[in-house]
Amino acid sequence: MHRLRHGDRGPAVAEVRTALAGLGFLEYSPDGEYWKSVDAEFDDSLDSAVRAFQQARGLLVDGIVDTNTYRSLREASYRLGARTLIYQLSAPIYGDDVATLQRRLQDLGFYVHRVDGFFGPHTHDALVGFQREIGLAADGICGADTLRSLDLLGARVTGGNPHKITEEELVHRAGPQLTGKRIVIDPGLGGAARGFSVKTEFGEVYESEVLWDLAGRLEGRMAATGMETFLSRPQGANPSDIERAEISNAFEADLLISLRCAANPSAAANGVAGFYFGNSHGSVSMIGQLLSGFIQREIVARTSMRDCRTHARTWDLLRLTKMPTVQIDLGYLSNDYDAAVLADPRSRDVIAEAILVSVKRLYLLGQDDQPTGTYTFAELLAEELAAADRK
């Protein structure tokens, strides 16, 4: 769709305005001329409403209605019972009605995965299990009969986060050693998408080159510890985030680490930020949250870059991957200091080491840990080799 922003006019703006009013982000008055005009203006009040919606839904807060924001608006408008829900590969179903169904099935003990609003195979299996348990046709279709049964049965116990417990248990069972862990590394951009450019003493370096080089340094260190590593893309391609998620899921990995850079019109914007899956339905990837926090602290301690904290988001790469996923925005290439750090090969070594150490901290589960910024790759590798020898 065409990107809508402050100052635009037309029927598409009117549609966005009406949708936000229906969701409670704008005060709706059907008698006013403001709501009758199809030549609607993207004014200050609509800009504020769009930003508030984006903030609430874990989207990039920029006031621009792009494909992601528009799709999220559509998803938010669905209420359970308004349409029949079914798992279909040809036309996947997303929406808040799916999230409500997942939450109800979770409260009843049939669904233990993310409440992500996607009617996928896990939701289908949980629904079939519920239908079979109460004597309905186990067809995986959420229609009138199934909804009536959900309403009549209700939830005996609500709340809790079985997805969090499942993630914790998987990490606990995996053990503290890195050998055998399967990790997907996702360097941003690729192919013709080269991104921001930075001038260095060796000439101009592009964002895609920085990220690809960092991914290689991280991959090499992980391989040295016995980890299995995969790249989400070849060097000459730039898949969409949805495609990156599909590719990564095929590897059946334990973790995905996505590497990105940021840029801003203001040269003063700087710092490192981490992101993990979390949404307005209360579903959060606990392992993603932990790992992004570890990576954030390690990079800041080792590079003195600004700490822009970690944040829950619903971006496609975070939502559609089966494994815990983190995205690290490694700095602003529009900022002189951040650009100088990222353009320096030695600094990229430091960042790669920080990420590897953070993964180790995750699997240590707080046991025999060392202060942030002090654990070296040499020490980590020696411990891994010693542990392998003991076996």
Phi, psi and chi 1 to 4 in degrees:
 res  aa     phi    psi   chi1   chi2   chi3   chi4
   1 MET       -  162.1   65.6  164.8  -69.3      -
   2 HIS   -72.2  133.8  173.0   66.4      -      -
   3 ARG   -69.5  129.1  -69.0  158.9   62.2   95.1
   4 LEU  -105.8  139.1  -58.7  174.7      -      -
   5 ARG  -149.3  176.3   65.6 -175.8   71.4 -152.6
   6 HIS   -51.7  129.4 -167.7  -81.1      -      -
   7 GLY   100.6  -18.3      -      -      -      -
   8 ASP   -71.6  159.7  -73.1  -15.6      -      -
   9 ARG  -138.4  160.4  -54.0 -176.9   71.1   95.8
  10 GLY   131.1  177.8      -      -      -      -
  11 PRO   -60.0  -35.2  -21.6   32.1      -      -
  12 ALA   -63.7  -36.7      -      -      -      -
  13 VAL   -65.2  -41.0  174.7      -      -      -
  14 ALA   -61.6  -39.2      -      -      -      -
  15 GLU   -63.4  -44.0  179.4 -172.4    0.2      -
  16 VAL   -64.4  -42.9  169.7      -      -      -
  17 ARG   -60.4  -44.5 -170.8  174.7   61.3 -169.0
  18 THR   -66.1  -40.3  -58.4      -      -      -
  19 ALA   -62.5  -43.2      -      -      -      -
  20 LEU   -68.4  -33.5  -74.3  168.2      -      -
  21 ALA   -65.9  -41.3      -      -      -      -
  22 GLY   -63.8  -26.3      -      -      -      -
  23 LEU   -91.7   -0.9  -65.7  168.4      -      -
  24 GLY    89.3   11.6      -      -      -      -
  25 PHE   -92.6  -10.2  -70.6   90.1      -      -
  26 LEU  -135.7  144.8  -84.8  173.4      -      -
  27 GLU   -76.3  124.6 -174.5  175.3   -8.4      -
  28 TYR   -99.3  127.0  179.2   62.0      -      -
  29 SER  -133.9   93.1  175.4      -      -      -
  30 PRO   -62.4  -18.2   22.1  -32.3      -      -
  31 ASP   -82.4  -15.2  -62.4  -31.0      -      -
  32 GLY   -79.6  150.0      -      -      -      -
  33 GLU   -62.0  -29.0  -68.8  -62.2  -37.7      -
  34 TYR   -55.6  -33.1 -179.1   81.9      -      -
  35 TRP   -94.2   -7.2  -66.0   97.7      -      -
  36 LYS   -95.2  -20.2  -64.2  179.0 -179.6  179.0
  37 SER   -76.5  127.5  172.4      -      -      -
  38 VAL   -84.2  -19.3  -66.1      -      -      -
  39 ASP   -90.4   56.6 -174.0   29.6      -      -
  40 ALA   -72.0  150.4      -      -      -      -
  41 GLU  -105.6  139.5  179.3 -175.8   -1.4      -
  42 PHE   -80.4   86.4 -158.6  128.0      -      -
  43 ASP   -96.0 -171.5   55.9   13.6      -      -
  44 ASP   -62.1  -40.4  -69.4  -18.5      -      -
  45 SER   -67.2  -37.9   61.5      -      -      -
  46 LEU   -70.2  -38.0 -177.1   55.8      -      -
  47 ASP   -59.9  -44.2 -179.6   79.9      -      -
  48 SER   -64.7  -39.5  -62.8      -      -      -
  49 ALA   -66.1  -41.1      -      -      -      -
  50 VAL   -62.1  -44.4  168.0      -      -      -
  51 ARG   -64.5  -39.4  -68.6  174.6 -174.3  -88.4
  52 ALA   -64.6  -41.2      -      -      -      -
  53 PHE   -63.5  -45.8  173.9   77.9      -      -
  54 GLN   -60.1  -41.5  -69.5  171.6  -32.3      -
  55 GLN   -62.9  -44.1  179.1   70.0   38.8      -
  56 ALA   -67.1  -29.9      -      -      -      -
  57 ARG   -97.0    3.5  -58.5  -69.7  -68.4 -164.1
  58 GLY    72.8   33.9      -      -      -      -
  59 LEU  -103.9  170.9  -59.6  167.8      -      -
  60 LEU   -65.7  122.6  179.1   64.1      -      -
  61 VAL   -89.1   93.7 -178.5      -      -      -
  62 ASP  -132.2   -0.5   57.1    6.4      -      -
  63 GLY    74.3    7.9      -      -      -      -
  64 ILE  -105.1  128.7  -62.1  173.2      -      -
  65 VAL   -89.1   92.9 -178.3      -      -      -
  66 ASP  -100.2 -167.9   57.4    6.1      -      -
  67 THR   -59.0  -42.7  -59.4      -      -      -
  68 ASN   -66.1  -44.1  -70.7  -28.1      -      -
  69 THR   -67.8  -41.4  -62.6      -      -      -
  70 TYR   -63.6  -43.1 -178.4   75.6      -      -
  71 ARG   -62.9  -39.8 -175.3  178.4   61.9 -158.3
  72 SER   -65.8  -35.7 -169.7      -      -      -
  73 LEU   -60.5  -44.5  -88.2  171.5      -      -
  74 ARG   -63.0  -45.0  -68.6  -74.2  -57.9  -86.2
  75 GLU   -61.4  -41.0  -69.8 -178.6   17.8      -
  76 ALA   -67.3  -22.5      -      -      -      -
  77 SER   -80.4  -14.4   67.6      -      -      -
  78 TYR   -82.6  132.2  -69.3  116.8      -      -
  79 ARG  -115.7  142.9  -66.0  -68.4  176.1  -94.2
  80 LEU   -57.7  126.5 -172.6   60.0      -      -
  81 GLY   106.0  -15.2      -      -      -      -
  82 ALA   -76.0  -20.1      -      -      -      -
  83 ARG  -150.8  159.0   57.6  177.7  177.1  168.2
  84 THR   -78.9  133.6  -60.5      -      -      -
  85 LEU  -106.6  133.3  -58.9  177.6      -      -
  86 ILE  -155.4  149.2 -175.2  172.5      -      -
  87 TYR   -80.3  121.5  175.2   48.0      -      -
  88 GLN  -145.0  127.5   45.8 -167.5   14.5      -
  89 LEU   -70.0  -34.3  -71.2  171.9      -      -
  90 SER   -71.3  -29.9   58.2      -      -      -
  91 ALA  -143.1   79.7      -      -      -      -
  92 PRO   -56.7  143.0  -20.9   32.6      -      -
  93 ILE  -104.4  127.5  -66.1  177.9      -      -
  94 TYR  -125.0  151.5  -61.5   84.1      -      -
  95 GLY   158.4  165.5      -      -      -      -
  96 ASP   -68.3  -23.1  -80.6   20.9      -      -
  97 ASP   -66.3  -37.4   51.1  -10.9      -      -
  98 VAL   -65.5  -42.2  179.0      -      -      -
  99 ALA   -61.7  -39.8      -      -      -      -
 100 THR   -64.0  -42.6  -58.8      -      -      -
 101 LEU   -61.4  -44.9  172.7   63.8      -      -
 102 GLN   -60.1  -42.7  -69.7  171.4  -29.6      -
 103 ARG   -64.0  -41.7  177.7   62.2   72.9 -170.9
 104 ARG   -65.8  -43.1  -70.3 -166.5 -176.1 -176.6
 105 LEU   -66.2  -32.7  -69.6  171.4      -      -
 106 GLN   -66.6  -45.2 -172.2  178.5   83.0      -
 107 ASP   -63.1  -27.2  -71.9  -20.3      -      -
 108 LEU   -89.5   -2.7  -69.0  166.9      -      -
 109 GLY    90.0   12.0      -      -      -      -
 110 PHE   -99.4  -16.6  -68.5   92.6      -      -
 111 TYR  -128.0  126.3 -175.3   75.8      -      -
 112 VAL  -123.3   12.4  -62.3      -      -      -
 113 HIS  -104.0 -169.8  -58.9  -81.4      -      -
 114 ARG   -63.7  139.8  -70.7  178.3 -176.1  166.0
 115 VAL   -86.0   89.0  177.1      -      -      -
 116 ASP  -116.9    0.6   56.7    7.5      -      -
 117 GLY    76.0   14.4      -      -      -      -
 118 PHE  -112.7  122.3  167.0   51.6      -      -
 119 PHE   -84.5   86.0 -159.5  113.0      -      -
 120 GLY  -108.3 -166.6      -      -      -      -
 121 PRO   -62.8  -33.8   16.7  -29.6      -      -
 122 HIS   -65.6  -41.7  -67.5  -47.3      -      -
 123 THR   -66.4  -41.5  -52.9      -      -      -
 124 HIS   -58.9  -48.6  168.6   81.7      -      -
 125 ASP   -63.0  -40.2  -67.8  -14.6      -      -
 126 ALA   -65.1  -40.5      -      -      -      -
 127 LEU   -66.7  -42.4 -178.1   58.7      -      -
 128 VAL   -61.2  -42.0  166.8      -      -      -
 129 GLY   -61.1  -41.8      -      -      -      -
 130 PHE   -64.1  -47.1  169.1   74.5      -      -
 131 GLN   -61.2  -42.6  -68.9  171.0  -33.1      -
 132 ARG   -64.4  -38.8 -173.6  179.7  -67.7  116.6
 133 GLU   -64.3  -36.5 -177.0   72.5   17.7      -
 134 ILE  -101.2    6.1   62.3  173.2      -      -
 135 GLY    89.1   16.2      -      -      -      -
 136 LEU   -89.6  165.4  -69.0  174.3      -      -
 137 ALA   -61.7  120.5      -      -      -      -
 138 ALA   -83.5   70.9      -      -      -      -
 139 ASP  -104.1   -3.4   54.8   10.6      -      -
 140 GLY    71.5   16.2      -      -      -      -
 141 ILE  -106.0  123.6  -59.3  173.4      -      -
 142 CYS   -91.3   89.9 -174.7      -      -      -
 143 GLY  -112.2 -159.1      -      -      -      -
 144 ALA   -62.0  -44.0      -      -      -      -
 145 ASP   -64.4  -42.8  -70.2  -18.7      -      -
 146 THR   -65.1  -43.1  -61.2      -      -      -
 147 LEU   -63.2  -39.5  -71.9  172.5      -      -
 148 ARG   -62.9  -41.3 -169.4  177.2  -57.1  111.7
 149 SER   -67.0  -39.8  -63.4      -      -      -
 150 LEU   -61.2  -42.2  -79.7  169.1      -      -
 151 ASP   -68.1  -40.7  -71.5  -21.7      -      -
 152 LEU   -70.3  -41.1  -71.6  172.9      -      -
 153 LEU   -72.9  -45.1 -175.4   58.1      -      -
 154 GLY    66.2 -178.6      -      -      -      -
 155 ALA  -108.3  126.4      -      -      -      -
 156 ARG   -73.5  -36.3  -62.1  178.4 -179.2  178.4
 157 VAL  -132.1  131.1  179.8      -      -      -
 158 THR  -117.8  164.0   61.2      -      -      -
 159 GLY    88.6 -171.6      -      -      -      -
 160 GLY    84.1  169.4      -      -      -      -
 161 ASN  -142.4   82.4 -168.7  -19.2      -      -
 162 PRO   -63.5  -28.2   18.6  -30.4      -      -
 163 HIS   -64.0  -40.0  176.2 -114.9      -      -
 164 LYS   -61.2  -44.5  172.2 -176.3  173.8 -179.2
 165 ILE   -63.2  -40.6  -63.4  171.2      -      -
 166 THR   -63.0  -44.7  -59.0      -      -      -
 167 GLU   -62.0  -44.4  -77.7 -165.2  -22.2      -
 168 GLU   -60.1  -43.7  -76.7 -178.3  -43.7      -
 169 GLU   -64.9  -38.9 -177.6   61.5   21.5      -
 170 LEU   -63.0  -41.9  -73.3  173.6      -      -
 171 VAL   -67.1  -41.7  170.6      -      -      -
 172 HIS   -62.5  -43.4 -178.9   75.3      -      -
 173 ARG   -69.3  -28.7  -72.8 -176.5  179.9  179.9
 174 ALA   -66.1  -25.6      -      -      -      -
 175 GLY    82.4  168.5      -      -      -      -
 176 PRO   -79.6  -18.7   28.6  -34.9      -      -
 177 GLN   -78.4  146.2  -55.4  -48.7  130.1      -
 178 LEU   -83.7  -21.8  -64.8 -179.4      -      -
 179 THR   -54.6  127.4  -59.4      -      -      -
 180 GLY    90.1  -13.2      -      -      -      -
 181 LYS   -66.8  140.7  -55.8  -68.5 -167.5  -63.5
 182 ARG  -108.2  119.6  -62.3  165.7   64.8   87.0
 183 ILE  -125.9  131.6  -49.6  -66.4      -      -
 184 VAL   -97.9  129.5  178.0      -      -      -
 185 ILE  -107.8  127.7  -56.4  170.4      -      -
 186 ASP  -118.1   91.6  172.4   49.3      -      -
 187 PRO   -77.4  133.4   26.3  -30.0      -      -
 188 GLY   -68.1  167.7      -      -      -      -
 189 LEU    58.9 -148.1  -57.9  177.1      -      -
 190 GLY   122.8  157.3      -      -      -      -
 191 GLY    62.4 -131.0      -      -      -      -
 192 ALA   -73.9  -17.5      -      -      -      -
 193 ALA   -82.9   96.8      -      -      -      -
 194 ARG   -97.4  -20.4  -55.5  177.7   70.6 -175.4
 195 GLY    77.5 -156.8      -      -      -      -
 196 PHE   -69.6  147.8 -146.7   87.2      -      -
 197 SER  -110.4  148.6   64.0      -      -      -
 198 VAL  -131.8  134.4 -179.0      -      -      -
 199 LYS   -86.1  130.7  -68.6 -178.3  179.4  179.1
 200 THR  -129.8  175.8   72.4      -      -      -
 201 GLU   -66.5  -16.7   57.4 -179.5  -45.7      -
 202 PHE   -99.2    4.6  -52.8  106.7      -      -
 203 GLY   113.0 -170.0      -      -      -      -
 204 GLU   -78.9  132.6 -160.1  168.2   38.9      -
 205 VAL  -120.4  135.4  176.1      -      -      -
 206 TYR   -98.5  156.1  -78.2   88.3      -      -
 207 GLU   -54.0  -44.3 -179.3  178.1  -10.3      -
 208 SER   -60.1  -36.2   59.5      -      -      -
 209 GLU   -69.2  -40.7  -63.2  171.6  -52.0      -
 210 VAL   -60.5  -47.1  168.7      -      -      -
 211 LEU   -69.4  -39.6  -66.0  172.2      -      -
 212 TRP   -65.9  -41.1 -175.4  -98.0      -      -
 213 ASP   -64.6  -43.1  177.3   76.9      -      -
 214 LEU   -63.5  -40.7  176.7   57.6      -      -
 215 ALA   -60.5  -40.1      -      -      -      -
 216 GLY   -65.2  -40.7      -      -      -      -
 217 ARG   -65.5  -40.4  -67.3  169.5 -168.5  -93.8
 218 LEU   -68.1  -41.6  178.7   57.1      -      -
 219 GLU   -60.7  -43.4 -176.9 -179.0   31.2      -
 220 GLY   -61.5  -43.3      -      -      -      -
 221 ARG   -67.8  -39.5  -76.5  164.8  172.8   75.8
 222 MET   -65.7  -42.0  -73.1 -175.6  165.7      -
 223 ALA   -61.4  -35.2      -      -      -      -
 224 ALA   -64.5  -26.1      -      -      -      -
 225 THR   -88.6   -2.9   67.2      -      -      -
 226 GLY    95.7    8.6      -      -      -      -
 227 MET   -79.1  151.8  -57.0  173.9   80.7      -
 228 GLU   -94.8  124.6  -66.7 -175.2   63.4      -
 229 THR  -120.1  147.6   57.7      -      -      -
 230 PHE  -136.0  145.0  -50.2   88.2      -      -
 231 LEU   -99.0  141.5  -68.9  173.3      -      -
 232 SER   -75.7   -9.9   65.0      -      -      -
 233 ARG  -157.8  156.5   63.8  169.8 -179.5   85.8
 234 PRO   -76.6  164.6   24.8  -31.9      -      -
 235 GLN   -62.6  -33.2 -173.1  170.6    7.8      -
 236 GLY   -91.4   16.3      -      -      -      -
 237 ALA  -129.3  154.0      -      -      -      -
 238 ASN  -132.1   76.3 -179.6   26.1      -      -
 239 PRO   -64.4  157.3  -11.4   25.6      -      -
 240 SER   -69.6  166.7   68.2      -      -      -
 241 ASP   -63.9  -33.8  -79.6   -6.4      -      -
 242 ILE   -64.0  -43.5  -67.0  176.0      -      -
 243 GLU   -66.3  -38.9  -68.4  168.8  -27.0      -
 244 ARG   -61.8  -39.4  -69.1  170.9 -168.8 -100.6
 245 ALA   -64.6  -43.5      -      -      -      -
 246 GLU   -63.3  -43.6  -68.4  173.3  -10.2      -
 247 ILE   -62.0  -45.6  -67.1  167.9      -      -
 248 SER   -65.1  -39.5  -59.8      -      -      -
 249 ASN   -61.9  -30.9  -72.8  -23.3      -      -
 250 ALA   -66.4  -22.6      -      -      -      -
 251 PHE   -80.1  -13.6  -66.2  127.6      -      -
 252 GLU    51.4   50.0  -62.4 -175.8   -8.5      -
 253 ALA   -84.0  167.5      -      -      -      -
 254 ASP   -85.1  -33.5  -60.7  -61.1      -      -
 255 LEU  -146.2  155.8  -59.6  170.0      -      -
 256 LEU  -127.2  131.4 -174.9  148.2      -      -
 257 ILE  -119.8  115.1  -60.9  171.7      -      -
 258 SER  -101.2  131.4 -177.9      -      -      -
 259 LEU  -108.8  125.4  -52.5  173.8      -      -
 260 ARG  -138.6  163.5  -62.6  -72.3 -167.6  -88.4
 261 CYS  -121.0  163.5  -66.2      -      -      -
 262 ALA  -120.7  165.3      -      -      -      -
 263 ALA  -149.3  154.6      -      -      -      -
 264 ASN  -150.5  145.0 -167.9  -78.8      -      -
 265 PRO   -56.5  -28.8  -25.1   34.2      -      -
 266 SER   -88.6  123.5  170.6      -      -      -
 267 ALA   -68.3  -12.5      -      -      -      -
 268 ALA   -79.3  -20.1      -      -      -      -
 269 ALA   -65.4  129.7      -      -      -      -
 270 ASN  -156.9  164.6   68.4  100.2      -      -
 271 GLY   119.0  168.2      -      -      -      -
 272 VAL  -104.1  140.0 -177.8      -      -      -
 273 ALA  -137.2  147.8      -      -      -      -
 274 GLY  -119.7  149.5      -      -      -      -
 275 PHE  -136.2  145.2  -56.6   93.9      -      -
 276 TYR  -144.0  166.8   55.6   90.3      -      -
 277 PHE   -73.5  132.7  175.6   78.4      -      -
 278 GLY  -168.6  138.4      -      -      -      -
 279 ASN  -133.3  178.7   62.6   20.7      -      -
 280 SER   -73.4   -8.0   56.7      -      -      -
 281 HIS   -87.2    1.0  -55.8  -65.4      -      -
 282 GLY    87.9    8.0      -      -      -      -
 283 SER   -91.3  126.3 -174.6      -      -      -
 284 VAL  -135.8  139.3  173.7      -      -      -
 285 SER   -80.6  103.3  170.7      -      -      -
 286 MET   -64.3  -40.2 -171.3  -84.4  -65.5      -
 287 ILE   -67.8  -39.8  -64.5  -58.1      -      -
 288 GLY   -60.9  -40.4      -      -      -      -
 289 GLN   -65.0  -44.0 -174.6  176.7   22.2      -
 290 LEU   -63.8  -48.6  -84.3  177.7      -      -
 291 LEU   -65.2  -42.2  179.7   56.6      -      -
 292 SER   -63.6  -34.3   62.9      -      -      -
 293 GLY   -67.1  -42.6      -      -      -      -
 294 PHE   -61.2  -47.9  -72.7  144.1      -      -
 295 ILE   -62.1  -42.4  -64.9  174.7      -      -
 296 GLN   -57.3  -49.8 -175.2   77.2   11.1      -
 297 ARG   -67.8  -39.7  -69.8 -168.8  -70.4  -86.1
 298 GLU   -65.8  -44.0  -72.7  -69.6  -19.4      -
 299 ILE   -65.3  -44.4  -68.3  177.7      -      -
 300 VAL   -62.2  -42.1  168.6      -      -      -
 301 ALA   -66.6  -31.6      -      -      -      -
 302 ARG   -94.2  -16.1  -65.1  164.2 -170.0 -105.2
 303 THR  -120.7  -13.0   64.6      -      -      -
 304 SER    63.7   21.5  -62.5      -      -      -
 305 MET   -75.8  156.6  -62.1  174.3   79.1      -
 306 ARG   -66.0  140.1 -179.3 -174.4  -64.9  -84.1
 307 ASP   -88.5  105.9 -174.5   -4.7      -      -
 308 CYS   -96.1   14.0  -66.2      -      -      -
 309 ARG    70.4 -178.2  -49.3  -64.1 -179.3 -174.0
 310 THR  -115.0  153.0   61.1      -      -      -
 311 HIS  -144.7  144.0  -47.3  -87.3      -      -
 312 ALA   -80.8  135.2      -      -      -      -
 313 ARG  -141.6  162.4  -68.8  -69.2 -176.2  -94.1
 314 THR  -113.5   23.2   57.8      -      -      -
 315 TRP   -58.5  151.7  -60.8  -24.2      -      -
 316 ASP   -53.1  -44.1  -73.6  -25.1      -      -
 317 LEU   -63.1  -35.0 -171.5   65.7      -      -
 318 LEU   -79.2  -33.8  -56.7  176.1      -      -
 319 ARG   -84.1  -36.1  178.7  167.7   76.7  157.4
 320 LEU   -93.9   -6.6  -60.5  179.4      -      -
 321 THR   -83.3  142.1   42.4      -      -      -
 322 LYS   -77.3  -30.1  -64.1  176.4 -178.1  178.2
 323 MET   -92.1  160.2   72.3  -68.0  -69.0      -
 324 PRO   -56.2  131.8  -25.1   34.8      -      -
 325 THR  -129.8  139.0  -62.9      -      -      -
 326 VAL  -127.4  146.8  -62.4      -      -      -
 327 GLN  -117.4  129.0  175.9  176.3  -43.3      -
 328 ILE  -111.9  116.8  -52.5  -59.4      -      -
 329 ASP   -87.7  106.5  -77.9   11.8      -      -
 330 LEU   -79.7   -1.8  -62.9  156.7      -      -
 331 GLY   144.4  170.2      -      -      -      -
 332 TYR   -99.1  115.1  -74.2   78.5      -      -
 333 LEU   -71.8   -9.2  -68.4 -178.9      -      -
 334 SER   -85.2   -2.4   49.4      -      -      -
 335 ASN  -108.4  133.8  175.2  -94.6      -      -
 336 ASP   -60.4  -44.4  -71.3  -18.0      -      -
 337 TYR   -67.3  -50.2  179.3   77.3      -      -
 338 ASP   -59.5  -42.1  -73.4    5.4      -      -
 339 ALA   -63.1  -39.5      -      -      -      -
 340 ALA   -64.9  -38.8      -      -      -      -
 341 VAL   -64.9  -49.2  170.8      -      -      -
 342 LEU   -71.6  -26.1  -67.7  168.5      -      -
 343 ALA   -79.9  -12.8      -      -      -      -
 344 ASP   -88.7  117.9 -176.5   -7.6      -      -
 345 PRO   -56.2  -34.6  -24.4   34.6      -      -
 346 ARG   -66.7  -36.9  -70.0  167.8  -63.3 -176.9
 347 SER   -67.7  -34.5  -65.3      -      -      -
 348 ARG   -67.1  -32.2  -65.9 -160.7  -68.6  -86.8
 349 ASP   -61.8  -43.7  -84.0  -25.7      -      -
 350 VAL   -62.0  -43.4  169.9      -      -      -
 351 ILE   -66.9  -41.8  -68.0  171.9      -      -
 352 ALA   -60.2  -41.7      -      -      -      -
 353 GLU   -64.9  -40.6 -178.1  170.7  -48.4      -
 354 ALA   -61.0  -40.8      -      -      -      -
 355 ILE   -68.4  -43.5  -65.0  173.4      -      -
 356 LEU   -62.2  -45.5  176.6   59.6      -      -
 357 VAL   -59.6  -37.8  165.4      -      -      -
 358 SER   -64.6  -40.2  -60.6      -      -      -
 359 VAL   -62.4  -41.2  173.4      -      -      -
 360 LYS   -61.3  -43.0  178.4   65.6  173.7  178.3
 361 ARG   -60.0  -38.7  -71.9 -169.5 -174.3  -77.4
 362 LEU   -59.1  -47.2  174.7   69.3      -      -
 363 TYR   -78.2  -17.9  -75.2  106.6      -      -
 364 LEU   -71.7  -21.9  -77.1  171.9      -      -
 365 LEU    54.4   37.8  -64.0  172.5      -      -
 366 GLY    83.4    1.0      -      -      -      -
 367 GLN   -94.8  138.1  -60.6  176.9    1.1      -
 368 ASP    50.9   40.2  -58.7  -38.4      -      -
 369 ASP   -86.6  163.2 -142.9  -15.9      -      -
 370 GLN  -120.9  158.6  -62.5 -174.0   32.0      -
 371 PRO   -56.7  147.7  -24.9   34.1      -      -
 372 THR   -55.4  133.9  -60.5      -      -      -
 373 GLY    85.8    0.6      -      -      -      -
 374 THR  -111.0  -18.5   63.6      -      -      -
 375 TYR   -78.3  120.3 -160.4   12.2      -      -
 376 THR   -99.0  160.0   68.0      -      -      -
 377 PHE   -62.5  -39.3  172.8   63.0      -      -
 378 ALA   -60.6  -43.8      -      -      -      -
 379 GLU   -65.1  -43.5  -68.2  170.8  -24.9      -
 380 LEU   -62.3  -45.9 -174.5  153.4      -      -
 381 LEU   -64.0  -41.2 -174.6   57.9      -      -
 382 ALA   -61.0  -41.1      -      -      -      -
 383 GLU   -66.0  -41.0  -70.3  179.1   11.8      -
 384 GLU   -64.0  -42.5  -68.0  -69.6  -37.6      -
 385 LEU   -67.2  -38.9  -66.8  173.9      -      -
 386 ALA   -64.7  -41.3      -      -      -      -
 387 ALA   -64.9  -37.7      -      -      -      -
 388 ALA   -66.5  -37.8      -      -      -      -
 389 ASP   -66.1  -36.0  -70.8  -20.2      -      -
 390 ARG   -66.3  -25.3  -71.9 -165.7  -65.3  -88.7
 391 LYS   -79.5      -  -68.7 -177.5  178.9  179.3
